[in-house]
Amino acid sequence: MDLDFDTALRRVADQDHPGLDSIDATVFERVRVNRTSARTGIGAVALAAVGAIVLGTMTAGPTASPASAAPIDPFGVAGSFAPSTLLLADR
């Protein structure tokens, strides 16, 4: 199947589409509609943010115990007979 793309593109370019005359007005109208719907979406996002903060505060609450970190020992469990602990035992 041999198809000359240049000829096909010229045929498409020569034909005028009837909707092209009013495309600017249609695009601007859709932008205007989207802008107003985006403003109403901001309220929903703000409500969701406030709800998340309230839910997080209620979940943590004042009864939550503070976190405490365990001491970090680079070689595993610290032995009671380690040389560093034996040297400081006299003090």
Wavefront OBJ file of the C-alpha trace (Angstrom):
o trace
v 0.000 0.000 0.000
v 1.620 3.186 -1.192
v 0.363 6.403 0.435
v 1.708 9.847 -0.274
v 1.508 11.715 3.040
v 2.139 15.107 1.478
v -0.893 14.759 -0.790
v -3.071 13.582 2.109
v -1.961 16.497 4.297
v -2.650 18.989 1.503
v -6.177 17.602 1.145
v -6.755 18.010 4.884
v -5.307 21.533 4.856
v -7.534 22.620 1.961
v -10.751 21.633 3.743
v -12.170 24.162 6.182
v -13.857 22.789 9.258
v -17.071 24.662 10.128
v -16.319 24.559 13.884
v -13.033 26.460 13.550
v -14.818 29.810 13.345
v -16.205 29.534 16.874
v -13.357 27.642 18.522
v -11.970 30.709 20.342
v -15.261 31.462 22.057
v -15.676 27.792 23.018
v -12.193 27.572 24.518
v -12.614 30.767 26.532
v -16.023 29.612 27.796
v -14.552 26.291 29.003
v -11.690 28.116 30.724
v -14.229 30.341 32.478
v -16.268 27.303 33.598
v -13.154 25.501 34.861
v -12.051 28.578 36.789
v -15.352 28.781 38.666
v -15.355 25.051 39.427
v -11.768 25.312 40.720
v -12.861 27.963 43.224
v -15.456 25.624 44.666
v -12.833 22.861 44.851
v -10.628 24.983 47.116
v -13.291 24.851 49.825
v -13.327 21.058 49.678
v -9.534 20.937 49.939
v -9.574 23.293 52.914
v -12.258 21.211 54.605
v -10.224 18.043 54.039
v -7.093 19.698 55.470
v -8.914 20.862 58.598
v -10.486 17.426 58.979
v -7.079 15.749 58.728
v -5.633 18.043 61.390
v -8.559 17.434 63.737
v -8.428 13.676 63.194
v -4.670 13.607 63.801
v -5.029 15.658 66.982
v -7.801 13.431 68.282
v -5.830 10.291 67.464
v -2.627 11.464 69.164
v -4.470 13.245 71.940
v -3.048 14.268 75.280
v -2.883 10.631 76.477
v -0.166 9.692 74.026
v 3.076 8.787 75.762
v 6.176 10.647 74.665
v 8.561 8.705 72.521
v 11.860 7.660 74.060
v 14.811 6.547 72.051
v 16.957 3.627 73.082
v 20.676 4.313 73.427
v 22.584 3.515 70.298
v 25.474 1.052 70.626
v 27.484 0.662 67.419
v 28.579 -2.919 68.220
v 25.300 -4.376 69.449
v 24.533 -5.003 73.096
v 26.917 -3.211 75.456
v 28.732 -5.645 77.708
v 29.257 -4.910 81.360
v 32.886 -6.060 81.080
v 33.799 -3.779 78.216
v 37.140 -2.014 78.780
v 35.534 1.411 78.709
v 33.136 0.512 81.521
v 35.895 -1.118 83.606
v 38.127 1.951 83.334
v 35.365 4.282 84.514
v 34.272 2.021 87.385
v 36.713 3.606 89.887
v 35.308 7.077 89.455
l 1 2 3 4 5 6 7 8 9 10 11 12 13 14 15 16 17 18 19 20 21 22 23 24 25 26 27 28 29 30 31 32 33 34 35 36 37 38 39 40 41 42 43 44 45 46 47 48 49 50 51 52 53 54 55 56 57 58 59 60 61 62 63 64 65 66 67 68 69 70 71 72 73 74 75 76 77 78 79 80 81 82 83 84 85 86 87 88 89 90 91
